[in-house]
Amino acid sequence: MVVKLKESRRSFIKMIMAGSIIAVGSILSLNKLSILNKGDASSENVDSTSQSIVPGDKFTYPNPNESNKAWGMVIDLNKCTGCNVSEDEEPACMEACRKMHNVPPDQVWIKIFHVKDNPFTEGYNFPRVCMQCENPPCRNICPVTAALRRDEGDGLVLIDHDRCIGCRLCIAACPYEARYFNWEDQIFSQENIDKYGWNPDTVKYDSPMFVTRHQRGTTDKCDFCGHMAYQGLKPACVSACSEGSLYFGNLKENAVTNSLKETLDVKKVISDRGGYRFKEEVGAKPRVYYIPKNKW
């Protein structure tokens, strides 16, 4: 399902900011911003077809966690079609994410909005994931360090569900509305397994970097499929995107690739095509960059 917004992009941004701007404003003034290390471009590709899962005991928090990694995404808004699905269907990226992480039906970890900059231009689709911020408001406000960022390593923003007390301050603080609350225990009935594509066998692999179990009274969000990245694979959403709109890779190598095995030089594409980070003004420094929709 693609969320259609009749208002302009300005209204869209105001709507998303309304619930969190107060908390974020006070948080960001208290924290130093970390710097994204940028390296030379690399042509190394990762396998975009395999979705095999290495046993979870090899990928539990806090390992692996390498300081030479900085996982990030580039999203080309010119390519996203929303899979042209009906209102009661989910695009391939959403469906793949739900199956990979057993995502509950009331949560959408990768959400696609249909927006228009103004009444006179063509609308376009805007995928929103967890932005994996370098200065994450969710981490900064969490009173029990359940919302965490691996600052000395790969920079992944994760959730320790064993620590989470369900205060939901992180949800209020997130300027991207990318965090969700588990109101009920997840029930792996056959009906739900068939309907949502859940895989109960992956629950035993649950960890902060591969969330497959959703505990009542805790928060959830996109984890960037960290367990896949360390196998040399792309996140589920990236591999599922047939149009190649989503690119993923190590920003310290300055290169990202999509499901079509196309590789982008991150610094060059941002410079040449006006790439930007959503809501740059809030100071969260996301690791997700957008290539704007062409106006011609």
Wavefront OBJ file of the C-alpha trace (Angstrom):
o trace
v 0.000 0.000 0.000
v 1.312 3.433 -1.004
v 0.126 6.272 1.221
v -1.265 9.035 -0.984
v -0.982 12.583 0.290
v -3.145 15.221 -1.324
v -1.203 18.083 0.226
v 2.110 19.451 -0.970
v 5.438 18.099 0.230
v 5.638 21.064 2.605
v 2.420 19.902 4.281
v 3.717 16.345 4.308
v 6.844 17.403 6.156
v 4.856 19.478 8.643
v 2.571 16.543 9.339
v 5.441 14.191 10.140
v 7.289 16.765 12.242
v 4.300 17.727 14.373
v 4.508 14.847 16.819
v 8.231 15.011 17.453
v 9.739 18.443 16.866
v 9.479 19.561 20.501
v 11.429 16.598 21.824
v 13.975 16.703 19.034
v 14.684 20.399 19.429
v 15.788 20.038 23.019
v 17.792 16.889 22.382
v 19.909 18.000 19.469
v 21.234 21.071 21.233
v 22.885 18.854 23.848
v 24.778 16.466 21.631
v 27.836 16.764 19.432
v 27.413 15.634 15.868
v 29.560 12.756 14.702
v 31.386 12.969 11.382
v 30.804 10.569 8.512
v 34.114 9.272 7.228
v 34.212 9.229 3.461
v 36.599 7.175 1.368
v 37.270 6.560 -2.273
v 34.718 4.937 -4.502
v 34.757 1.163 -4.717
v 33.374 -0.985 -7.518
v 32.920 -4.010 -5.278
v 29.420 -5.471 -5.584
v 27.508 -7.724 -3.242
v 25.245 -10.584 -4.206
v 21.731 -9.194 -4.709
v 19.999 -12.496 -5.355
v 20.729 -14.756 -2.389
v 18.654 -14.333 0.768
v 20.097 -17.247 2.744
v 20.467 -16.665 6.468
v 23.523 -17.656 8.462
v 22.512 -19.142 11.855
v 21.720 -16.346 14.264
v 24.231 -17.381 16.897
v 26.923 -16.096 14.535
v 25.258 -12.679 14.202
v 24.100 -11.715 17.669
v 24.770 -8.338 19.242
v 27.347 -6.871 19.633
v 29.219 -8.833 16.936
v 29.963 -8.344 14.153
v 30.637 -4.647 14.556
v 33.475 -3.337 12.411
v 34.805 0.206 12.550
v 35.607 0.138 8.833
v 31.894 -0.161 8.006
v 29.300 2.601 7.784
v 26.154 1.111 6.271
v 23.993 3.566 4.340
v 21.465 3.923 1.548
v 20.786 6.051 -1.504
v 17.197 6.169 -2.784
v 16.532 7.309 -6.356
v 13.067 8.893 -6.391
v 13.035 8.742 -10.198
v 12.880 4.952 -10.121
v 10.341 4.136 -7.417
v 6.978 3.144 -8.907
v 5.455 1.807 -5.707
v 5.235 -1.425 -7.728
v 1.957 -0.019 -9.132
v -0.009 -2.007 -6.564
v -3.591 -1.476 -5.472
v -4.421 0.191 -2.159
v -4.867 -3.146 -0.383
v -1.538 -4.555 -1.612
v 2.003 -3.920 -0.436
v 4.928 -3.028 -2.720
v 7.663 -5.647 -2.975
v 9.986 -3.841 -0.552
v 7.343 -3.743 2.185
v 6.404 -7.368 1.639
v 10.036 -8.519 1.733
v 10.676 -6.572 4.934
v 7.586 -8.032 6.608
v 8.634 -11.573 5.725
v 12.273 -11.130 6.739
v 11.487 -9.675 10.166
v 8.005 -11.065 10.900
v 6.796 -7.461 11.036
v 3.345 -7.093 12.675
v 0.506 -5.847 10.437
v 0.202 -2.496 12.233
v 3.858 -1.636 11.529
v 5.436 -0.569 8.231
v 9.222 -0.426 8.532
v 9.652 0.808 4.966
v 6.759 3.087 4.081
v 6.102 4.664 0.697
v 4.369 8.030 0.504
v 3.025 9.531 -2.718
v 3.800 13.240 -2.622
v 3.606 16.318 -4.837
v 5.861 19.334 -4.491
v 3.081 21.602 -5.760
v -0.234 21.322 -7.659
v 1.461 21.861 -11.012
v 4.064 19.097 -10.970
v 3.809 15.349 -11.265
v 3.715 13.408 -8.019
v 6.283 10.806 -7.055
v 6.830 8.032 -4.532
v 8.932 8.662 -1.442
v 10.174 5.556 0.436
v 10.927 6.102 4.123
v 13.083 3.709 6.138
v 14.882 4.124 9.447
v 17.420 6.809 8.590
v 20.179 5.239 10.739
v 21.137 8.680 12.008
v 24.634 9.584 13.158
v 23.092 11.751 15.884
v 19.898 9.758 16.541
v 17.271 11.576 18.641
v 15.872 8.190 19.693
v 19.182 7.162 21.260
v 19.728 10.538 22.847
v 16.436 10.502 24.729
v 16.259 6.844 25.821
v 16.565 6.711 29.647
v 17.790 3.088 29.770
v 20.086 2.950 26.696
v 17.771 0.464 24.986
v 17.910 2.679 21.899
v 21.568 2.427 20.962
v 24.048 3.367 18.280
v 27.306 1.521 17.712
v 29.381 4.701 17.606
v 32.762 2.999 17.715
v 31.819 0.480 15.051
v 29.500 0.361 12.043
v 27.127 3.038 13.351
v 23.985 0.902 13.210
v 21.099 2.279 15.264
v 19.473 -0.668 17.022
v 17.114 -1.587 19.872
v 17.949 -3.809 22.837
v 14.510 -5.252 23.554
v 15.671 -6.800 26.814
v 16.352 -3.292 28.135
v 13.392 -1.456 26.589
v 10.841 -0.357 29.210
v 8.245 0.834 26.700
v 8.278 4.509 27.686
v 7.926 5.474 23.996
v 10.071 8.591 24.331
v 12.071 7.377 21.330
v 8.900 7.262 19.243
v 8.099 10.871 20.124
v 11.678 11.954 19.437
v 12.067 10.369 15.992
v 11.523 13.115 13.371
v 10.869 10.477 10.696
v 8.106 8.541 12.500
v 10.073 5.366 11.853
v 9.575 3.700 15.246
v 6.614 1.621 16.416
v 5.221 0.234 19.661
v 4.196 -3.372 20.239
v 0.833 -3.192 21.965
v 0.210 -6.937 21.907
v 2.177 -10.159 21.964
v 2.805 -11.550 18.497
v 0.805 -14.681 17.728
v 2.300 -17.045 15.161
v -0.971 -18.681 14.188
v -1.133 -20.509 10.881
v -3.537 -17.849 9.655
v -1.037 -15.072 10.387
v 1.853 -17.067 8.940
v -0.056 -17.566 5.690
v -1.345 -13.995 5.555
v 1.848 -12.092 6.364
v 4.545 -14.543 5.294
v 6.028 -14.794 8.791
v 8.630 -17.442 9.520
v 8.487 -18.630 13.162
v 11.737 -20.573 12.674
v 13.690 -17.293 12.614
v 12.520 -16.248 16.089
v 15.418 -18.180 17.641
v 17.809 -15.908 15.727
v 16.306 -12.731 17.198
v 18.884 -10.087 18.131
v 19.144 -6.280 17.966
v 20.634 -6.494 14.461
v 18.152 -9.117 13.211
v 14.777 -8.472 14.834
v 12.358 -11.373 14.321
v 10.466 -11.423 17.624
v 8.196 -8.576 18.667
v 7.690 -8.309 22.414
v 4.676 -6.607 23.899
v 5.588 -3.352 25.630
v 8.688 -2.659 23.515
v 9.465 -0.557 20.459
v 10.487 -1.723 16.985
v 11.899 -0.302 13.776
v 13.895 -1.071 10.633
v 17.324 -2.447 11.582
v 18.899 -2.082 8.105
v 19.141 -5.898 7.917
v 22.547 -5.750 9.579
v 22.703 -9.540 9.639
v 22.509 -9.550 5.830
v 25.124 -6.834 5.333
v 27.751 -8.858 7.165
v 27.077 -11.794 4.859
v 27.804 -9.615 1.831
v 24.092 -9.392 1.030
v 21.703 -6.485 0.656
v 18.755 -5.719 2.935
v 15.510 -7.489 2.077
v 13.885 -4.317 0.730
v 16.833 -3.506 -1.552
v 16.975 -7.002 -3.033
v 13.202 -7.003 -3.614
v 13.113 -3.686 -5.516
v 12.847 -4.675 -9.178
v 13.271 -1.072 -10.356
v 16.581 -0.627 -8.554
v 15.400 2.441 -6.655
v 17.112 1.411 -3.413
v 20.921 1.330 -3.169
v 22.852 -0.010 -0.174
v 26.498 -0.200 0.777
v 29.412 0.872 2.937
v 29.632 4.665 2.938
v 33.262 4.503 4.004
v 33.930 2.959 0.595
v 31.739 5.678 -0.953
v 29.831 3.103 -3.012
v 26.313 1.649 -2.965
v 24.637 -0.925 -5.217
v 21.056 -1.907 -6.029
v 19.252 -5.108 -6.989
v 20.262 -4.594 -10.642
v 23.946 -4.600 -9.596
v 24.302 -0.945 -10.540
v 26.909 0.873 -8.453
v 26.878 4.559 -7.524
v 29.705 6.789 -6.367
v 27.885 8.355 -3.415
v 29.714 11.698 -3.289
v 29.516 12.137 -7.060
v 25.813 11.347 -7.415
v 24.942 13.640 -4.512
v 26.965 16.457 -6.064
v 25.874 15.949 -9.676
v 22.186 15.232 -9.081
v 21.380 17.365 -6.075
v 21.175 14.552 -3.556
v 19.956 15.408 -0.082
v 19.127 13.982 3.319
v 15.516 14.245 4.482
v 14.969 16.866 7.194
v 18.601 17.888 7.256
v 17.598 20.853 9.389
v 16.877 18.780 12.515
v 20.550 17.820 12.832
v 20.117 14.048 13.084
v 22.555 13.440 10.190
v 20.850 10.436 8.576
v 22.765 7.884 6.527
v 20.038 7.735 3.894
v 20.397 10.032 0.874
v 17.735 10.852 -1.720
v 18.179 11.619 -5.410
v 15.371 14.087 -6.208
v 12.726 13.511 -8.810
v 13.589 15.145 -12.128
v 11.343 18.088 -12.950
v 11.709 17.702 -16.715
l 1 2 3 4 5 6 7 8 9 10 11 12 13 14 15 16 17 18 19 20 21 22 23 24 25 26 27 28 29 30 31 32 33 34 35 36 37 38 39 40 41 42 43 44 45 46 47 48 49 50 51 52 53 54 55 56 57 58 59 60 61 62 63 64 65 66 67 68 69 70 71 72 73 74 75 76 77 78 79 80 81 82 83 84 85 86 87 88 89 90 91 92 93 94 95 96 97 98 99 100 101 102 103 104 105 106 107 108 109 110 111 112 113 114 115 116 117 118 119 120 121 122 123 124 125 126 127 128 129 130 131 132 133 134 135 136 137 138 139 140 141 142 143 144 145 146 147 148 149 150 151 152 153 154 155 156 157 158 159 160 161 162 163 164 165 166 167 168 169 170 171 172 173 174 175 176 177 178 179 180 181 182 183 184 185 186 187 188 189 190 191 192 193 194 195 196 197 198 199 200 201 202 203 204 205 206 207 208 209 210 211 212 213 214 215 216 217 218 219 220 221 222 223 224 225 226 227 228 229 230 231 232 233 234 235 236 237 238 239 240 241 242 243 244 245 246 247 248 249 250 251 252 253 254 255 256 257 258 259 260 261 262 263 264 265 266 267 268 269 270 271 272 273 274 275 276 277 278 279 280 281 282 283 284 285 286 287 288 289 290 291 292 293 294 295 296
